[in-house]
């Protein structure tokens, strides 16, 4: 009989429309430090669309890229937004240049309730870039009501959400079952929750997870699983991964890796086992 699944605990193992938009981002009321904004429910969201509508207004619409969420340590995360104007405007950053679309990468600090724009690209009416620049990185602003909507749209993007366990595989490639490991009898069909303030596998809850988007090479994967990426069904020499770290009361660490796939599927590497996941849909 196979040994009971254990989580990884060792650290070694583990106005002008554009001007008005920017001003609206920092309007009060603002968030206090440490306050978490509840995710917003965005109407008529098509999860298969690259750009999803967040704000609809007469002069412009704001959308979010559904595949742009990047998570970092310390409660930081960023996403890409697209503001489409109803008609072309002159760029205040470069007089004489007109644009119709503004692409912005916005970084949020969930612990301080703040945001900053880290890169901006302006496109003309034919969607040709006319200007790209990076504002001062040290400029953080308090999140106001408009920025709160953008924040709320970002924290419901994949890989955030509820994932249902549809299968469990061992390092040797064989499927786990209730017959050969009683621990899995409780896990099959249960949920894995990935949220900014919570990560859980079934009833195992981590209330202060740390997330970091990155990648895992074939060699690094082999150290964890004893097998190559190809052996377990992944293509290529490297795979995009979300590193999830949880600190225990005993002072040790639990480390997991989440690999998102196409059509609302994902795989979680935890405790030397691979959990096949399907996105839970309400």
Buried (B, 14 or more C-beta within 10 A) or exposed (E): EBEEBEBBBEEEBBEEBBEBBBEBBBBEEBBEEEEBBEBBEBEEBEBEEEBBBBBEBEEBBBBBBBEBBBBBEEBBBBBBBBBBBEEEBEBEEEEEEBBBBBBBBBBBBBEBBBBBBBBBBBBBEEEEEBBEEEBEEEEBBBBBEBBBBBBBBBBBBBBBBBBBBEBBBBBEEEEBEEEEBEBBEEBBEBBBBBBBEEBBBBEBEBEEBBBBBEEBBBEBBBEBBEBEBEBBEBEEEBBEBBBBBBBEEEEBBBBBBBBBBEEBBBBBBBBBBBBBBBBEEE
